[in-house]
Amino acid sequence: MKQLKSFPHSIARQLLVVAATAAALNLGGCASHNAGVSSVPKSVKTAGGVLTNARGMTLYTFDRDTVAGKSACNGNCEIKWPPLTADSTDKAVGDYTVIVRDDGTKQWAYRDKPLYLWSLDKAPGQVTGDGFMNVWHTAKP
């Protein structure tokens, strides 16, 4: 009779071990699945405490971009301050979003601030546009 009472207890313990093992394997699979996901677009890097494009050219923000997700630098402005363009297939990731400019092209934004290059920066690492007209600033992570 004692063996009959312990039999259900033994099965319950084995089922508990199997369930715990399955749960651990499932969580481990989730962690490895997300391990390769980046929170930064491939076209953005960080160097020297500032955001850069993939070639190492400094990225800037514009104080007159006051509406989230909207660029105020169009026309002649974008000749000197080219937008960091996004491909048509690019999607938001982490703090980075893709906005649509007035001309229909797509542009990367960081924390709702559109990102730009400065046409007078000629080499990676230059920050000659920082503080320009007191409205342009290096983009910082």
Secondary structure, DSSP 8 states (H G I E B T S, - for coil): -HHHHHHHHHHHHHHHHHHHHHHHHHHHHHHHHHTT--SS-TTEEEETTEEEETTS-B-EEETT--STT-----THHHHHS-B-B--TT---BTTEEEEE-TTS-EEEEETTEE-B--TT--STT--TTTTGGGTEEE---
